[in-house]
Every structure is written in structure tokens, then in C-alpha cells.
Amino acid sequence: MSSTAFPFRDTAQPASSPRRASRAARACYAVSALLFASGVAHLLVFAVDGGPWDGPVSWRKPATFGLAFGLTLAAVIWIATRYLNLPTRKRDALLAVFAADSVLEVAGITVQAWRQVPSHVNMQGAVNTAISMMLAVGGGVLVAVLVTMAVAAFRGTPGLTPSMALSLRAGFAGLLVGLAAGAGMIARGAILARTGHQQEAYSADGFLKPLHAVGLNAIIVLPLLGWLLSFSRWDERRRTRIVAYAAAAFLVAGIGTLILSLTQL
């Protein structure tokens, strides 16, 4: 089947005001770039200042969260503006909330790193409790926004190639698993902290970290793979098969990391 039978760009985008959509996308892309730059800057801080890489208090958190949020936000902006069948105002509102919430999350974690105190499930004192609650609420907002976009991806977009549609659905499925893992870690740590086991909460809230990472990377890697395959000379059946293999690899990796995490409890 000819690849030209499945246009992958303009027909995947709902009718909208190009100028307004472009401005919204550029603003959100600028935010993603700033978040990524923040992550890089904190890698440099770690290189100069040193200290532990692991643990509840380290430069790892502002570095990895800045990089992760920057990349994920950029990926979601690209996907939403090109491939999701959402009304323009709703799409732009979701992207704006996602960008603002990403800044809030990274800022809270960064402030705590510079204060040299744990950022998550830290219930020691009013300021730490307030920041931990802010991060938890922000995480809930992120879940709501990304679930809405995932629903749009699973509903499909007219004119989208089967391989691209599969890459979007598998990517969002992985992202939702990653978000669930993150929520599970926070919930476990919060329960321990509220029952008087604060130090245990710091060490226990990262037990699903590998699964969390695998899931977040799926929304970046799989749609990018689907897009790159659209430039190949392979027919659509082969492209879809390759995306399916890649999605299966993420599934195996996710199951493997979950089993490993559970065996270490």
C-alpha cells in the first residue's frame, strides 16, 4: 500500500487559527527549553559542588526533573499540535496548563534542593509540608491534562497513518503507566510520612522509579519513531510492525522493572 495514501501532517490537525496556535506552541516550547536548560544547569552545579547523586537530598532531582519535564513538555506540544484531534481552544488551554504546572513542579523541587531538604513527602515543618502538598496537587493536575490528551489519541484522528496512530496510542499508554508509578511512589511515601515514619518515607518513595522512567520515555521515543518511519520507503504494514515491536519492547521493559522493584520491597 502506498504511503501517500496516508497523509501524516495537515490532515491530522483540526481546523484552527494558525496564528493563535503558533503563538501558543511557541510560548510552550520556550517554557520547555527553559526547563531543559534548568536541568543542564543543575548538572553543572552537581559537577562543581559534588555530593551524593542518589538519596532524598541531591542535585539529581532538579537536574533530572528539569531535563525530563523539558523533553516531555516539548514532545506533548509537538504531538498535540500535529496529531491530536482536539478543538484549538481546548488544546491550547491544556498545553498552557501543562506548561505552567511543569514550571511549578520543577520550581518546587529546585527550591527544596537549594534549601538542602527533601522535596517530596517532606512533612517536617510548615514550609516543607506546603511545598510537598503543592507538588502533589500539581501532579494531580498533570495526570488530568495528560489523560485528556490520551483519550484524544485513542479516539484517533482522521487521515492519520496506522503506524503513527499506534505510536501515539502506545506512547500515551506508556506515559499513563509512568504517571501511575509516580503517583504510587508519592502515595506510599505520604502514608509513611503521615504515620510517623518520615525517614522511611524518603527511602521508600522511589521504589517504582525505573518503571516511572520507562513510561515517561515512551511518549518521547514511540511517536518520534512513528514520525521518522513516515520518511522511509517501507510500506505502511512494515512501519506499523516496527512500531509494534518497539511498543512491545517498552512493555517488556516496564514489566521487568516492575518485577525488579517489587522483589526489592
Protein Blocks (a to p, Z undefined) as FASTA:
>chain_A
ZZklmccklmmpccddfklmmmmmmmmmmmmmmmmmmmmmmmmmmmmngpafbdjbdfkl
mmmmmmmmmmmmmmmmmmmmmmpccdfklmmmmmmmmmmmmmmmmmmmmmmmmnopafbh
pagdjklmmmmmmmmmmmmmmmmmmmmmmmmmmnopehiafklmmmmmmmmmmmmmmmmm
mmmmmmmmmmmmmnopamlmmmmmmmmmmmmmmmmmmmmmmmmmmmmmmmpmbdfklmmm
mmmmmmmmmmmmmmmmmmmmmmmZZ
